[in-house]
Amino acid sequence: MTGKTELSGGPSLPQERRVVTAVPGPKSQELMARKQASVANGIGTVLPVFARRAGGGVLEDVDGNSFIDFGSGIAVTSVGNSAEAVVRRATEQLNDFTHTCAMVVPYEPYVQVCEELAKVTPGDHEKKSALFNSGAEAVENAVKIARAHTGRQAVVVFDHGYHGRTNLTMALTSKNMPYKHSFGPFAPEVYRVPVAYPYRWLTGPENCAEEAAAQAIDQITKQIGPDNVAAIIIEPVLGEGGFIVPAKGFLPRIQQFAQDNGIVFVADEIQSGFCRTGQWFACEDEGLVPDLITTAKGIAGGMPLAAVTGRADIMDSAHSGGLGGTYGGNPVACAAALGSIETMRELDLPAKARRIEEVMKPRLEKLAEKSDIIGDVRGRGAMLAIELVKPGGKEPDPEATAALAKACHQQGLLVLTTGTYGNVVRFLPPLVIGEDLLNEGLDVLEEAVSGL
Ligand code: PLZ
């Protein structure tokens, strides 16, 4: 390794956990004071250190601490930070041109990304895509397209669902704090129905799929009227709601209902997509082929890009000029996406995600057996979580969850929390993480759990 590559981030960064100062260290504390003076309070911080370099399975801070990364910037850097093909392609594009506005003068990388999306998303029907900047923007546009296609207005979403922070997507998002509180009024014609959350289904997990689907369908039928529904939007694994894997059978029943009633079925795969769950898309697990699929995060290795992909006739329902935005499908982000998708194929990242599950899940399950505060272990591939409860029952324990995350951070392991009740620790390592780091991260977690 040359001195030059050692100084850069990306895969060349030393793959080790290293805690050399208190967390946060002095340089991070200094920067934090500047952040507090210049950045709006609304922008929170999970781990109060400042990043300097990141790559492979680690993130290094300005004080020289190196954290094992179990967060991937919330499921974004699945190919690792500054992945070689992402950097190479984005750099080439930067040198050619940075922006023309795809609606003013188009360019090939935009078309290539849409061609790739047609290939990698489920179903072999004719597909088209439109590109945007953020996940929320993709979801908003999926709603616009579904409304234009059906001539209907209502949108159905689910308990524990998360779809973004813009006005329409706040309405679609279920959790008040911190996403919605004091930010209303919200967009109308949004309806929320139950989801099959096995761990917390009142009658137990056995009949959860059937009962939840029956309740959801009953509510749609009685309270909205299927003929008024443009779209049903669901995350095949609910991310911010707590990594809830809907009980098997629930998603197909909801999709069937949508199909029977001319409702556009939208899978929001912004967090679960692009190899994260061990398949290219989480909805493949039950063989679902959504009408529309929203993607972002993992698509471009850290560059801002999002997409709506779906049946060509539905996608073409919006009139020419009806969709777009100044930056949507920015050429550098598109080039990065092509590098990201190339990496996913070359390294077979769905298989890597499945391997991460093989390593992590048994250890998490063993930990849950020993610990009376871990109520549930769930997830698929490299989208795994533990739900923390008060001993002896199922009462959520957000305090223990925050304390556990903090203890991990202190020891050089970056984990994120999630969940409607704030009581879930989630694990989203980059899919390229080394197995030694994965195991070392789990060692840190186990120690932190026993120290609670
Ligand atoms: N849909 C399923 O997971 C983003 C949000 C973090 P944007 N999830 C992380 C936070 O606190 O803001 C997300 C998602 C699903 C939509 C979105 C929204 O994607 O790119 O953050 O707009």
Residues whose N, C-alpha, C, O or C-beta is under 5 A from the ligand:
A	BS01	PLZ	I74 S134 G135 A136 E137 Y162 H163 G164 E235 G239 D268 I270 Q271 A296
